[in-house]
Amino acid sequence: MKVYIIGAGPGDPKLITVKGAELIERCPIVFYTGSLVPKEVVARARPDAKVLDSSGMDLNQIVDVLKEAHRNNQDVARVHTGDPSIFGSTAEQIRKMEELGIPYEIIPGVSSFTAAAAVLGKELTLPELSQTVIVTRAEGRTLMPEKEKLHMLAAHEATIVLFLSVSLMRKIVKELSPHYGEDCPVAVVQKATWPDQKIVLGTLKDISDKVKEAKITETAIIIVGRVLTSKDFANSRLYDPKFTHRFRKGKTTIALDAS
């Protein structure tokens, strides 16, 4: 018996991994977060599977389901949205399973922040402009570690991605603007890859009003950084014809003396 913690991807049912889909089709128990995982994902379950929605359960109730499955020697497809390793609320379940001796395996998925970058048609790291992506959240009811306050992270001026924070847009703008500048581009993507996806583009100066106008209050990824609009970044050395690496020898240009 094993509990498979499966990342279902950001919303598009076809963005689940092949391995994740096969496990949902095979497991006798499919346990999913109904508020976030599309029903098309769990519709893959076999006809006799027990399909349970965990969105109305607390941690103890979730663990009770896993304990019963363990007693009955039944595999569980525990399906979460996005990728389980980023704001997935899986760590507390894993801790309980380890305490109870319940075996588990994590199946990664497409994160909503990479899906947001994809629908924007952007790369979040550009040579000589930003080679770092900070994935974080603004401080709300969940307190941030002292050294991870947003204004401290902003000092790096790297591409920054915020989960679970769109309701704190004005606070975000206040903390980021002194470092990034009011003209820094911002993209807010609500429900990336879902049919009702919304994209709002702006700058730190106007993004709060634009998000309010679009009535986006939840389920959104915020991306801040110059990578969103830059056109004059350096080319990657990877495809430079003069650059030698393991799989290709660079071409050397020899200047000829015209005399």
Backbone as numpy.savetxt, mean C-alpha at the origin, in Angstrom:
# Nx Ny Nz CAx CAy CAz Cx Cy Cz
-2.59 -28.30 9.08 -3.43 -27.10 9.08 -2.56 -25.86 9.08
-3.00 -24.84 8.35 -2.26 -23.58 8.32 -3.24 -22.44 8.03
-2.95 -21.28 8.63 -3.69 -20.06 8.32 -2.87 -19.28 7.30
-3.45 -19.01 6.16 -2.77 -18.25 5.11 -3.27 -16.81 5.16
-2.39 -15.91 5.53 -2.73 -14.49 5.58 -2.46 -13.92 4.19
-3.53 -13.64 3.47 -3.44 -13.33 2.04 -3.72 -11.86 1.77
-2.81 -11.21 1.07 -3.05 -9.85 0.60 -3.90 -9.90 -0.65
-5.10 -9.34 -0.59 -6.04 -9.43 -1.72 -5.78 -8.37 -2.77
-4.88 -7.43 -2.49 -4.64 -6.35 -3.43 -5.51 -5.14 -3.10
-5.43 -4.09 -3.90 -6.06 -2.81 -3.55 -7.54 -2.70 -3.85
-8.07 -3.54 -4.69 -9.49 -3.42 -5.03 -9.87 -4.18 -6.28
-9.12 -3.99 -7.34 -9.37 -4.75 -8.57 -9.19 -6.23 -8.27
-10.23 -7.04 -8.42 -10.14 -8.47 -8.07 -9.05 -9.22 -8.83
-8.64 -8.69 -9.98 -7.61 -9.36 -10.77 -6.19 -9.05 -10.28
-6.06 -8.16 -9.31 -4.74 -7.82 -8.80 -4.31 -8.67 -7.61
-5.06 -9.68 -7.28 -4.61 -10.66 -6.29 -3.55 -11.55 -6.96
-2.60 -12.05 -6.18 -1.59 -12.94 -6.75 -2.21 -14.29 -7.12
-1.55 -14.99 -8.01 -2.02 -16.33 -8.41 -2.06 -17.25 -7.19
-1.00 -17.17 -6.37 -0.95 -18.03 -5.17 -2.09 -17.71 -4.22
-2.36 -16.43 -4.01 -3.45 -16.04 -3.12 -4.79 -16.54 -3.64
-5.02 -16.39 -4.94 -6.28 -16.84 -5.54 -6.44 -18.35 -5.41
-5.36 -19.08 -5.65 -5.43 -20.55 -5.56 -5.75 -21.01 -4.15
-5.21 -20.32 -3.15 -5.48 -20.69 -1.76 -6.94 -20.41 -1.39
-7.48 -19.30 -1.86 -8.90 -19.01 -1.61 -9.78 -20.09 -2.24
-9.39 -20.55 -3.42 -10.16 -21.59 -4.11 -10.06 -22.94 -3.39
-8.98 -23.15 -2.64 -8.73 -24.46 -2.04 -9.16 -24.58 -0.59
-9.03 -23.53 0.19 -9.24 -23.62 1.64 -10.70 -23.84 2.01
-10.96 -24.69 3.00 -12.34 -24.94 3.43 -12.94 -23.78 4.22
-12.08 -22.89 4.75 -12.57 -21.71 5.45 -11.94 -20.47 4.81
-12.78 -19.54 4.40 -12.33 -18.27 3.83 -12.84 -17.16 4.75
-11.91 -16.45 5.34 -12.20 -15.47 6.39 -11.69 -14.13 5.90
-12.57 -13.22 5.58 -12.14 -11.99 4.88 -12.67 -10.73 5.54
-12.01 -9.60 5.27 -12.42 -8.31 5.78 -13.44 -7.72 4.82
-14.70 -7.93 5.12 -15.77 -7.58 4.19 -15.91 -6.11 3.89
-15.44 -5.24 4.78 -15.56 -3.81 4.55 -14.58 -3.30 3.51
-13.56 -4.10 3.18 -12.50 -3.63 2.29 -12.19 -4.58 1.12
-12.39 -5.85 1.32 -12.07 -6.83 0.27 -13.28 -7.02 -0.64
-13.11 -6.85 -1.96 -14.24 -7.03 -2.88 -14.80 -8.45 -2.81
-16.11 -8.55 -2.92 -16.75 -9.85 -2.84 -16.31 -10.76 -4.00
-15.90 -10.17 -5.13 -15.43 -10.98 -6.25 -14.20 -11.81 -5.88
-13.41 -11.30 -4.94 -12.21 -12.03 -4.51 -12.60 -13.31 -3.79
-13.54 -13.22 -2.85 -13.92 -14.42 -2.09 -14.93 -15.27 -2.84
-15.46 -14.76 -3.94 -16.37 -15.56 -4.77 -15.63 -16.74 -5.38
-14.29 -16.72 -5.31 -13.49 -17.83 -5.81 -13.60 -19.07 -4.92
-14.09 -18.88 -3.71 -14.15 -19.99 -2.75 -14.94 -21.17 -3.31
-14.52 -22.37 -2.93 -15.22 -23.56 -3.41 -16.64 -23.61 -2.83
-17.55 -24.30 -3.48 -18.97 -24.27 -3.09 -19.24 -24.67 -1.65
-18.43 -25.60 -1.11 -18.69 -26.07 0.25 -17.87 -25.32 1.30
-17.18 -24.25 0.90 -16.34 -23.50 1.85 -17.21 -22.69 2.81
-16.68 -22.53 4.01 -17.31 -21.66 5.00 -16.71 -20.28 4.81
-17.52 -19.31 4.36 -17.04 -17.97 4.09 -17.54 -17.02 5.17
-16.60 -16.37 5.87 -16.94 -15.54 7.02 -16.42 -14.12 6.82
-17.22 -13.15 7.23 -16.84 -11.74 7.15 -16.39 -11.28 8.54
-15.16 -10.80 8.64 -14.62 -10.41 9.95 -14.81 -8.93 10.27
-15.46 -8.17 9.37 -15.51 -6.72 9.55 -16.25 -6.30 10.81
-17.16 -7.14 11.30 -17.90 -6.79 12.52 -17.36 -7.46 13.77
-16.21 -8.11 13.66 -15.64 -8.86 14.79 -14.52 -8.11 15.48
-14.32 -8.42 16.77 -13.13 -7.91 17.45 -12.05 -8.99 17.40
-10.86 -8.67 17.94 -9.73 -9.58 17.83 -10.01 -10.94 18.46
-10.65 -10.96 19.62 -10.92 -12.23 20.29 -11.84 -13.12 19.46
-12.83 -12.53 18.82 -13.75 -13.29 17.98 -13.03 -13.85 16.75
-12.12 -13.05 16.19 -11.34 -13.53 15.06 -10.47 -14.71 15.46
-9.81 -14.58 16.60 -8.93 -15.65 17.07 -9.74 -16.91 17.38
-10.96 -16.76 17.87 -11.80 -17.92 18.15 -12.05 -18.74 16.88
-12.27 -18.05 15.76 -12.47 -18.74 14.48 -11.21 -19.52 14.11
-10.05 -18.90 14.29 -8.79 -19.55 13.94 -8.50 -20.74 14.86
-8.85 -20.60 16.12 -8.65 -21.71 17.08 -9.53 -22.92 16.72
-10.77 -22.63 16.35 -11.68 -23.72 15.96 -11.18 -24.43 14.70
-10.71 -23.66 13.75 -10.17 -24.25 12.52 -8.95 -25.11 12.83
-8.13 -24.66 13.77 -6.95 -25.43 14.18 -7.36 -26.75 14.80
-8.37 -26.69 15.68 -8.86 -27.93 16.32 -9.40 -28.91 15.29
-10.03 -28.38 14.23 -10.64 -29.23 13.20 -9.69 -29.56 12.05
-8.44 -29.11 12.18 -7.41 -29.36 11.15 -7.85 -28.84 9.78
-8.37 -27.62 9.77 -8.84 -27.02 8.53 -7.98 -25.80 8.17
-7.51 -25.75 6.94 -6.77 -24.58 6.47 -7.71 -23.38 6.37
-7.14 -22.20 6.61 -7.91 -20.96 6.56 -7.26 -19.99 5.59
-8.05 -19.43 4.68 -7.60 -18.31 3.86 -8.05 -17.04 4.56
-7.12 -16.40 5.27 -7.44 -15.17 6.01 -7.12 -13.99 5.09
-8.14 -13.42 4.49 -7.95 -12.47 3.39 -8.04 -11.03 3.88
-6.96 -10.28 3.65 -6.89 -8.87 4.00 -6.74 -8.03 2.74
-7.10 -6.76 2.85 -6.93 -5.85 1.72 -5.47 -5.47 1.53
-5.10 -5.08 0.31 -3.75 -4.59 0.03 -2.69 -5.63 0.30
-1.62 -5.21 0.98 -0.55 -6.11 1.39 -0.58 -6.21 2.91
-0.51 -7.43 3.46 -0.64 -7.60 4.91 0.46 -6.94 5.73
1.58 -6.60 5.10 2.71 -6.09 5.87 2.66 -4.58 6.12
1.70 -3.87 5.50 1.63 -2.42 5.65 0.24 -2.02 6.15
0.18 -1.53 7.38 -1.07 -1.13 7.99 -2.15 -2.20 7.79
-1.75 -3.45 7.97 -2.65 -4.56 7.70 -3.41 -5.09 8.90
-3.08 -4.60 10.11 -3.70 -5.10 11.35 -3.57 -6.62 11.47
-2.46 -7.13 10.95 -2.24 -8.58 11.02 -1.31 -8.98 12.16
-0.48 -8.05 12.63 0.54 -8.39 13.62 -0.07 -8.94 14.91
-1.20 -8.35 15.35 -1.81 -8.84 16.59 -2.40 -10.23 16.41
-2.89 -10.53 15.20 -3.39 -11.89 14.94 -2.23 -12.88 14.92
-1.13 -12.48 14.30 0.06 -13.34 14.25 0.58 -13.61 15.66
0.61 -12.59 16.50 1.08 -12.77 17.88 0.22 -13.80 18.61
-1.08 -13.71 18.43 -1.99 -14.68 19.07 -1.76 -16.09 18.53
-1.59 -16.21 17.21 -1.37 -17.53 16.62 -0.07 -18.15 17.12
0.95 -17.33 17.26 2.23 -17.84 17.77 2.08 -18.30 19.22
1.31 -17.58 20.01 1.07 -17.98 21.40 0.31 -19.31 21.47
-0.59 -19.52 20.51 -1.43 -20.72 20.50 -0.84 -21.87 19.69
0.29 -21.64 19.05 0.91 -22.70 18.25 0.18 -22.97 16.95
-0.51 -21.97 16.41 -1.22 -22.13 15.14 -0.28 -21.72 14.01
0.05 -22.61 13.08 0.96 -22.27 11.99 0.31 -21.31 11.00
1.13 -20.44 10.43 0.61 -19.47 9.48 1.66 -19.17 8.41
1.18 -18.60 7.32 2.06 -18.17 6.23 1.48 -16.90 5.63
2.34 -15.93 5.35 1.89 -14.67 4.76 2.07 -14.70 3.24
1.01 -14.38 2.53 1.05 -14.30 1.07 0.94 -12.82 0.70
2.01 -12.22 0.18 1.98 -10.78 -0.08 0.99 -10.39 -1.15
0.61 -9.13 -1.14 -0.33 -8.61 -2.13 0.11 -7.25 -2.64
-0.59 -6.73 -3.62 -0.32 -5.40 -4.16 -0.85 -4.37 -3.16
0.02 -3.49 -2.68 -0.40 -2.48 -1.72 -1.20 -1.38 -2.40
-2.08 -0.77 -1.64 -2.87 0.34 -2.20 -2.00 1.53 -2.57
-0.84 1.68 -1.92 -0.01 2.83 -2.28 0.71 2.60 -3.61
1.10 1.37 -3.91 1.69 1.12 -5.22 0.61 1.14 -6.31
-0.59 0.73 -5.94 -1.70 0.83 -6.89 -2.02 2.29 -7.19
-1.95 3.14 -6.17 -2.20 4.57 -6.37 -1.16 5.16 -7.32
0.10 4.79 -7.13 1.15 5.26 -8.04 0.89 4.77 -9.46
0.40 3.55 -9.59 0.14 2.97 -10.91 -0.98 3.72 -11.63
-2.07 4.00 -10.94 -3.18 4.69 -11.62 -2.80 6.14 -11.93
-1.84 6.69 -11.19 -1.34 8.02 -11.51 -0.34 8.00 -12.66
0.17 6.79 -12.96 1.18 6.66 -14.01 2.52 7.23 -13.59
2.87 7.06 -12.30 4.08 7.68 -11.77 5.02 6.66 -11.14
6.31 7.00 -11.20 7.32 6.27 -10.43 7.64 7.13 -9.21
7.69 6.53 -8.04 7.86 7.29 -6.81 9.32 7.60 -6.49
10.24 7.01 -7.21 11.66 7.29 -7.03 12.25 7.70 -8.37
12.85 8.87 -8.40 13.46 9.37 -9.62 14.92 9.73 -9.35
15.84 9.38 -10.27 17.27 9.65 -10.06 17.55 11.11 -9.74
18.34 11.30 -8.71 18.82 12.62 -8.29 17.71 13.56 -7.82
16.49 13.06 -7.72 15.38 13.87 -7.22 14.84 13.31 -5.91
14.46 12.04 -5.93 14.03 11.36 -4.71 14.32 9.88 -4.85
15.15 9.37 -3.97 15.49 7.95 -3.97 14.96 7.25 -2.72
14.06 7.93 -2.04 13.49 7.40 -0.79 11.99 7.61 -0.79
11.27 6.59 -0.36 9.82 6.70 -0.15 9.53 6.45 1.32
8.92 7.42 1.96 8.52 7.28 3.36 7.05 6.90 3.39
6.74 5.75 3.95 5.36 5.29 4.08 4.95 5.46 5.53
3.96 6.28 5.79 3.61 6.62 7.16 2.14 7.00 7.26
1.77 7.63 8.35 0.42 8.15 8.54 0.51 9.40 9.41
-0.49 10.23 9.36 -0.55 11.38 10.26 -1.07 10.93 11.61
-0.67 11.65 12.63 -1.09 11.28 13.98 -2.52 11.70 14.24
-3.34 10.73 14.58 -4.72 10.97 14.95 -4.98 10.25 16.26
-5.97 9.36 16.25 -6.24 8.58 17.46 -5.11 7.60 17.75
-4.44 7.14 16.69 -3.25 6.30 16.87 -2.04 7.21 17.01
-1.38 7.15 18.16 -0.23 8.01 18.41 0.98 7.52 17.64
1.79 8.47 17.21 3.01 8.15 16.48 4.19 8.10 17.44
5.17 7.22 17.18 6.40 7.25 17.96 7.03 8.64 17.87
7.68 9.07 18.94 8.17 10.44 19.04 9.04 10.85 17.85
9.90 9.95 17.37 10.81 10.30 16.28 10.18 10.12 14.90
8.88 9.78 14.86 8.19 9.61 13.59 7.08 10.64 13.39
7.16 11.72 14.14 6.20 12.81 13.92 6.36 13.31 12.49
5.27 13.73 11.89 5.29 14.06 10.47 6.26 15.19 10.14
6.35 16.19 11.00 7.25 17.30 10.70 8.71 16.86 10.74
9.01 15.79 11.51 10.38 15.28 11.55 10.70 14.48 10.28
9.76 13.69 9.83 9.96 12.93 8.60 10.06 13.87 7.40
9.32 14.97 7.47 9.30 15.92 6.36 10.66 16.55 6.11
11.50 16.58 7.12 12.81 17.20 6.97 13.65 16.52 5.89
13.34 15.27 5.56 14.08 14.54 4.53 13.68 14.99 3.11
12.50 15.56 2.98 11.97 16.01 1.68 11.92 14.88 0.66
11.80 13.66 1.13 11.64 12.50 0.25 10.19 12.39 -0.20
9.93 11.53 -1.17 8.54 11.22 -1.52 7.87 10.64 -0.28
6.72 11.17 0.06 6.04 10.69 1.26 4.65 10.17 0.91
4.31 9.02 1.46 3.02 8.37 1.22 2.31 8.24 2.56
1.08 8.69 2.62 0.32 8.64 3.86 -0.91 7.77 3.72
-1.03 6.80 4.61 -2.21 5.97 4.75 -3.11 6.59 5.83
-4.38 6.27 5.79 -5.29 6.49 6.92 -5.27 7.92 7.44
-5.10 8.89 6.55 -4.84 10.25 7.02 -5.63 11.34 6.31
-6.46 11.00 5.36 -7.09 12.03 4.53 -8.00 12.95 5.33
-8.53 12.47 6.45 -9.37 13.33 7.30 -8.55 14.37 8.05
-7.22 14.23 8.00 -6.31 15.15 8.69 -5.53 16.00 7.69
-6.15 16.29 6.55 -5.44 16.94 5.46 -4.85 18.28 5.85
-5.56 19.08 6.59 -5.05 20.41 6.97 -3.86 20.29 7.91
-3.89 19.33 8.80 -2.76 19.07 9.69 -1.53 18.64 8.89
-1.75 17.80 7.89 -0.66 17.33 7.03 -0.02 18.51 6.29
-0.86 19.34 5.72 -0.36 20.52 4.99 0.47 21.41 5.91
-0.02 21.64 7.10 0.69 22.51 8.04 2.07 21.96 8.39
2.17 20.65 8.54 3.45 20.05 8.96 4.42 19.86 7.79
3.91 19.66 6.59 4.79 19.41 5.44 5.23 20.69 4.73
4.38 21.70 4.71 4.65 22.90 3.90 5.98 23.58 4.21
6.41 23.71 5.48 7.69 24.38 5.73 8.88 23.69 5.08
8.78 22.39 4.82 9.89 21.63 4.24 9.74 21.46 2.73
8.54 21.15 2.29 8.32 20.85 0.87 7.97 22.09 0.05
7.45 23.12 0.70 7.00 24.31 0.00 5.54 24.18 -0.41
4.83 25.30 -0.43 3.40 25.26 -0.75 3.13 24.82 -2.18
4.14 24.95 -3.06 3.95 24.58 -4.46 4.23 23.09 -4.72
4.55 22.35 -3.67 4.86 20.92 -3.86 3.62 20.15 -4.29
3.72 19.34 -5.34 2.55 18.60 -5.83 2.09 17.52 -4.85
0.79 17.31 -4.85 0.14 16.30 -4.00 -0.90 15.57 -4.83
-0.97 14.26 -4.64 -2.03 13.46 -5.26 -2.78 12.70 -4.18
-4.08 12.73 -4.24 -4.92 11.96 -3.32 -5.73 10.99 -4.17
-5.55 9.69 -3.88 -6.26 8.65 -4.65 -7.15 7.88 -3.69
-8.43 8.00 -3.90 -9.39 7.25 -3.09 -9.78 5.96 -3.79
-9.71 4.85 -3.07 -10.11 3.54 -3.58 -9.44 3.22 -4.93
-8.13 3.26 -4.93 -7.36 2.99 -6.15 -7.75 1.64 -6.75
-8.03 1.62 -8.03 -8.40 0.46 -8.86 -9.84 -0.03 -8.65
-10.59 0.59 -7.75 -12.01 0.25 -7.61 -12.80 0.96 -8.71
-14.00 0.50 -9.02 -14.82 1.18 -10.04 -15.13 2.63 -9.69
-15.26 2.95 -8.40 -15.58 4.31 -7.99 -14.35 5.09 -7.51
-13.19 4.73 -8.04 -11.94 5.42 -7.73 -12.05 6.92 -8.00
-11.41 7.72 -7.13 -11.34 9.17 -7.32 -9.88 9.60 -7.24
-9.50 10.56 -8.08 -8.15 11.13 -8.05 -8.27 12.64 -7.95
-7.57 13.20 -6.97 -7.53 14.65 -6.81 -6.07 15.07 -6.84
-5.76 16.03 -7.73 -4.39 16.53 -7.87 -4.34 17.99 -7.44
-3.25 18.36 -6.79 -3.10 19.75 -6.37 -1.72 19.99 -5.83
-1.60 21.00 -5.00 -0.36 21.32 -4.30 -0.67 21.42 -2.82
0.36 21.54 -2.02 0.13 21.69 -0.58 -0.69 22.95 -0.28
-0.67 23.91 -1.19 -1.43 25.14 -0.98 -2.93 24.93 -1.14
-3.34 24.09 -2.09 -4.77 24.00 -2.39 -5.39 22.62 -2.19
-4.60 21.63 -1.81 -5.11 20.25 -1.78 -6.22 20.05 -0.73
-6.13 20.76 0.39 -7.15 20.58 1.44 -8.53 20.97 0.91
-8.61 22.09 0.23 -9.90 22.54 -0.30 -10.39 21.61 -1.41
-9.47 21.12 -2.23 -9.86 20.22 -3.32 -10.39 18.89 -2.78
-9.76 18.37 -1.73 -10.21 17.11 -1.13 -11.57 17.29 -0.49
-11.77 18.43 0.17 -13.07 18.72 0.78 -14.15 18.82 -0.28
-13.83 19.50 -1.38 -14.79 19.65 -2.48 -15.15 18.30 -3.10
-14.17 17.38 -3.16 -14.41 16.05 -3.72 -15.09 15.12 -2.73
-15.26 15.58 -1.49 -15.93 14.82 -0.42 -15.22 13.49 -0.14
-13.89 13.57 -0.12 -13.08 12.39 0.23 -12.77 12.46 1.71
-13.25 11.48 2.46 -13.04 11.48 3.91 -12.41 10.20 4.44
-12.24 9.20 3.56 -11.68 7.94 4.00 -11.17 7.14 2.80
-10.50 6.01 3.10 -10.04 5.05 2.09 -9.24 5.72 0.97
-8.28 6.54 1.37 -7.49 7.26 0.37 -6.01 7.21 0.71
-5.21 7.23 -0.34 -3.75 7.33 -0.23 -3.34 8.75 -0.63
-2.46 9.34 0.16 -1.94 10.67 -0.14 -0.47 10.52 -0.53
-0.09 11.08 -1.66 1.31 11.06 -2.10 1.77 12.50 -2.26
2.90 12.82 -1.63 3.46 14.17 -1.68 4.89 14.08 -2.17
5.23 14.89 -3.17 6.61 14.91 -3.64 6.76 15.45 -5.03
7.95 15.92 -5.33 8.25 16.51 -6.64 8.22 15.47 -7.76
8.31 14.19 -7.40 8.28 13.14 -8.43 6.96 13.14 -9.20
5.93 13.71 -8.63 4.61 13.67 -9.26 4.53 14.52 -10.52
5.37 15.55 -10.61 5.28 16.44 -11.77 6.61 16.67 -12.49
7.71 16.20 -11.93 9.02 16.49 -12.52 9.16 15.88 -13.91
9.73 16.68 -14.83 10.02 16.21 -16.18 11.52 16.28 -16.50
12.28 16.95 -15.64 13.70 17.16 -15.95 14.64 16.36 -15.04
14.15 15.23 -14.55 14.98 14.36 -13.72 16.03 13.67 -14.59
17.10 13.21 -13.94 18.17 12.51 -14.67 17.71 11.13 -15.11
18.23 10.65 -16.22 17.95 9.28 -16.65 18.63 8.29 -15.71
18.04 7.12 -15.57 18.67 6.06 -14.79 19.94 5.59 -15.49
20.95 5.28 -14.73 22.18 4.75 -15.30 21.98 3.33 -15.84
20.93 2.66 -15.38 20.70 1.27 -15.77 20.65 1.09 -17.28
20.04 2.04 -17.99 19.89 1.90 -19.44 20.81 2.84 -20.22
21.73 3.47 -19.51 22.73 4.31 -20.19 23.63 3.41 -21.04
23.78 3.70 -22.34 24.59 2.83 -23.20 26.06 2.72 -22.75
26.52 3.67 -21.96 27.91 3.63 -21.50 28.07 2.89 -20.17
26.97 2.49 -19.59 27.00 1.90 -18.25 27.13 0.38 -18.35
28.19 -0.16 -17.75 28.41 -1.61 -17.74 27.83 -2.22 -16.48
27.12 -3.32 -16.66 26.67 -4.08 -15.49 26.74 -5.57 -15.83
26.25 -6.37 -14.94 26.41 -7.83 -15.04 25.91 -8.40 -16.36
24.84 -7.82 -16.90 24.21 -8.40 -18.09 24.53 -7.66 -19.39
25.26 -6.54 -19.31 25.53 -5.79 -20.52 26.83 -5.00 -20.38
27.63 -5.05 -21.40 28.86 -4.27 -21.41 28.59 -2.92 -22.07
28.97 -1.85 -21.38 28.74 -0.51 -21.89 29.58 -0.24 -23.14
29.03 0.64 -23.98 29.71 1.02 -25.21 30.63 2.22 -24.92
31.85 2.12 -25.40 32.81 3.20 -25.22 32.87 4.05 -26.48
32.72 5.34 -26.32 32.78 6.25 -27.46 34.19 6.82 -27.56
34.80 6.68 -28.74 36.15 7.18 -28.97 36.09 8.40 -29.88
36.58 9.52 -29.39 36.57 10.73 -30.20 37.72 10.68 -31.19
37.44 10.96 -32.48 38.46 10.94 -33.52 39.00 12.34 -33.76
40.27 12.42 -33.99 40.90 13.71 -34.26 40.59 14.10 -35.71
39.88 15.22 -35.87 39.47 15.64 -37.21 40.62 16.11 -38.05
41.74 16.43 -37.44 42.90 16.89 -38.21 43.59 15.74 -38.91
